[in-house]
């Protein structure tokens, strides 16, 4: 199956075409919050390549949050527009699961079945959005906003390996110093890490084991509601 994957939860914007769960082509911008301008260009380029190969698109997958309010809105609204116009199913994937997939992709050492993956999204100050996954990328608890402290993750035994990754993981280095925790640097969610996840989800949808998102009513999972602060620009209220 052929799926367009969109990841926009942070200041990195990426898009990828996955075919049968493998990355077929991808585009990434790390130039900051310019998603609204670069994402349509990425999509147009990828779909043009797809048309040249005569491959029809079967679905669109999008990073569903949590993350940047603006980034998530751009990604989700773009995905919904494509799905609505082309009558394609919409697939939303938790951003934490995408980061966990990226952690697995970057690991070079063998893992045992007890190892846990802890993707972390920076939520300002010492807070992160996080969840815990096993090595099969199954989520073991609810996605939460966690204030990182020295005793965070104390509930796990010292013999169990925990691997942190994501743009929120760096703040854990100096705070959590236990030997069973490994912090991977440079791990960021990318649309390439969505391809296998989206393929699995679409198969489950086609088999009647899961449902696609409602194109009309689906909204991103922000975790926290957006609170608009008063403007500090002179003349604005």
Rosetta blueprint (number, residue, H / E / L):
1 X L
2 X E
3 X E
4 X E
5 X E
6 X E
7 X E
8 X L
9 X L
10 X L
11 X L
12 X L
13 X E
14 X E
15 X E
16 X E
17 X E
18 X E
19 X E
20 X L
21 X L
22 X E
23 X E
24 X E
25 X E
26 X E
27 X E
28 X E
29 X E
30 X L
31 X L
32 X L
33 X L
34 X L
35 X H
36 X H
37 X H
38 X H
39 X H
40 X H
41 X H
42 X H
43 X H
44 X H
45 X H
46 X H
47 X H
48 X H
49 X H
50 X H
51 X H
52 X H
53 X L
54 X L
55 X L
56 X L
57 X L
58 X L
59 X E
60 X E
61 X E
62 X E
63 X E
64 X L
65 X L
66 X L
67 X L
68 X L
69 X H
70 X H
71 X H
72 X H
73 X H
74 X H
75 X H
76 X H
77 X H
78 X H
79 X H
80 X H
81 X H
82 X H
83 X H
84 X H
85 X H
86 X H
87 X L
88 X L
89 X E
90 X E
91 X E
92 X E
93 X E
94 X L
95 X H
96 X H
97 X H
98 X H
99 X H
100 X H
101 X H
102 X H
103 X H
104 X H
105 X H
106 X H
107 X L
108 X L
109 X L
110 X L
111 X L
112 X L
113 X L
114 X L
115 X L
116 X E
117 X E
118 X E
119 X E
120 X E
121 X E
122 X E
123 X L
124 X L
125 X L
126 X L
127 X E
128 X E
129 X E
130 X E
131 X L
132 X L
133 X E
134 X L
135 X L
136 X L
137 X L
138 X L
139 X E
140 X L
141 X L
142 X L
143 X L
144 X E
145 X E
146 X E
147 X E
148 X L
149 X L
150 X L
151 X L
152 X L
153 X L
154 X L
155 X L
156 X L
157 X L
158 X L
159 X L
160 X L
161 X L
162 X E
163 X E
164 X E
165 X E
166 X L
167 X L
168 X L
169 X L
170 X H
171 X H
172 X H
173 X L
174 X L
175 X L
176 X L
177 X L
178 X L
179 X L
180 X L
181 X E
182 X E
183 X E
184 X L
185 X L
186 X L
187 X L
188 X L
189 X L
190 X L
191 X H
192 X H
193 X H
194 X H
195 X H
196 X H
197 X H
198 X H
199 X H
200 X H
201 X H
202 X H
203 X H
204 X H
205 X H
206 X H
207 X L
208 X L
209 X L
210 X L
211 X L
212 X L
213 X E
214 X L
215 X L
216 X L
217 X L
218 X L
219 X L
220 X L
221 X L
222 X L
223 X L
224 X L
225 X L
226 X L
227 X L
228 X L
229 X L
230 X L
231 X L
232 X L
233 X L
234 X L
235 X L
236 X L
237 X L
